[in-house]
């Protein structure tokens, strides 16, 4: 009995010791896990960054760049391309007025091959609508709206010409007609941007027209003088349907003759009256005056 009790005591003691050891091991593991979870993570090594030029919003092809279209953004050195424009190498002002050759998404790096800068070959064709033509016309003096027409405006083209009389003795007349409507101006003289604050009297205007309209312009340029009339921005481009007559129907261009504008020099002189066909001679005798009529033809 004593031997059995002693053996039981020995096993009980070993079990208690083993339980204590296991508890201590588990406790140590839990503490270590807790410390690992609460401790701050080690900071990853910071990569060197530089700033490049990106688009602040989507830029469609053909758009003129404005200062608010571009911004400098930090970019990882490892992802830097040689085509990116790095801060310090260029100024935003150097690119303002350039035309977007291909669409650029918001936040996308801006590169030289996506832009056409002023003076570059192909700049004019880049800002034109596909299928249109560019035609430069001479404007009559003082017909450039005092420098108020800018690239991007829409105008009507008015022809003023001299019309010979139908009969040999019939005097010549002058007439004007709106030959083209709602035409986009893409350049005034040599300026293709509306960023300039200068107001100059335009001598030429480059217009964006269809092939048929280009033929019309080539023809009327030899017929007389051309001038531009500015269309309202409030209505917008392609607003021919908004030009209506008194009946509410779309108005069509009409010819305005000189006698509709003024009567100066256009009315025929009236024939002399019968009373004017004789000459009057006054005979003075003392304080008396007497007039005599003598025919002008001497008869």
Buried (B, 14 or more C-beta within 10 A) or exposed (E): EEEEEEEEEEEEEEEEEEEEEEEEEEEEEEEEEEEEEEEEEEEEEEEEBBBBBBBBEBBEEBBBBEEEBBBBBEBEEEEBEEEBBBBEEEEBEEBBBBBBBBBBEEEEBBBBEBBBEBEBEEBBEBBBEEEBBBBEBEBBEEBBBEEEBBBBBBBBBBBBBEBEEEEEEEEEBBBBBBBBBBBBBBBBBEBBBBBEEEEEEBEEBBBBBBEEBBEBBEEBBEBBBBBBEBBEEEBEEEBBEBBEEEEEEEBEBEEBEBBEEEEEEEEEEEEEEEEEEEEEEEEEEEEEEEEEEEEEEEE
